[in-house]
Amino acid sequence: MGDTGEIVDALLDTTRRRIEAFCEERLNNGTSAYELVEELSRGLQEIGEGYRVRYFDAELMVSGWNAKKALEILKPLLHEEEGSGEAEGKLGKIVIGTVKGDVHDIGKEILMIMLSAAGFEVIDLGIDVAKETFAGAVKETEADILALSALLTTTREYMAEVIEYLRSSGLKVKIMVGGGAINAAYADSIGADAYGKDAVEAVKKAKELLD
């Protein structure tokens, strides 16, 4: 595993060139695409945890651009490593979105690619999603899992509202939460069925929820 400081530096590079060199160097040294995604996730999490203390909106925007650039490089490799190919969508349906009040989507983008590569059908609701929209999408698609994301501690409480709303609506769906603002204890406290600390773990948890 690489040094977190190195990936953070690459994510915050305003010239937008270091991230490509970082990915190329790692891949040439035998690092798998999945391992690189884990490094990206840890770097983004560190930046998210430092939001409004060490990092601000400009840094989030730069890290978001660089992360998306890295994902463009890694996406085809992830599909190759997973070997899912035409099996995409065979495992089940997952509705995913960033909760109301939160407009950050990089972690969600990483997870979507990972879930798709693993063989899930992913329905993306985007950012700043209201509980009624989540419920409507779950009902319409008959999704197996609802995945909620939040980067900011100021918006994670809305996750509890979403979960309560879906439970009271009688919708039978497994709910998984994640993002920089979430930990296992918080996930348990709001009644989530699973928590993924990063994209790699979230894919494993999604598979477990369907077993």
Beta strands, then each sheet from edge to edge (+ up, - down):
strand 1: 93-98
strand 2: 121-124
strand 3: 145-149
strand 4: 174-178
strand 5: 194-196
sheet 1: 2+ 1+ 3+ 4+ 5+
end
